[in-house]
Amino acid sequence: LGGKLMRKRATRRACRVSIRLGARTVTLDGICDSGNLLCEPISALPCIIIDEKTLASLVGKEAARSIVSGRADRLAEDILRRIRALPMRTVSGESICYAIRPDEVKISTGKETRSVEVYIAISPEPMRAEGAEALVPSRLCS
């Protein structure tokens, strides 16, 4: 078991994720995660997972809290039309999380930087992924 965990940790690749939403841009440390299979169901676009604190730097603290809690009544129209509810299944059960469609996302994996079409899914829990601020589907890192 210990060997499998160490191998899995060694095979995860680091990346940098730049997310632009309106006039705000954040750059995050990410991990290319083969376990992140979350997709927006209508477009089938993959989702990069971030936490509420990171989202707050893009949309503001109040808007981030509204998105995570699923309360649309306090959101501006330009933010509201970008949000999707995503069915999510984890080891602890099934639930709904919310995702937002940014204007631009760039992923850097060492020597290459490329733009990708994605949704940004918001985890209501703080990120605990080895210091990473974003969980990136591994198919976006190749």
Secondary structure, 3 states (H helix, E strand, C coil): CHHHHHHHHHHCEEEEEEEEECCEEEEEEEEEECCCCCECCCCCCEEEEEEHHHHHHHHCHHHHHHHHHCCHHHCCHHHHCCEEEEEEEECCEEEEEEEECCCEEEEECCCCEEEECCEEEEECCCCCCCCCCEEEEHHHCC
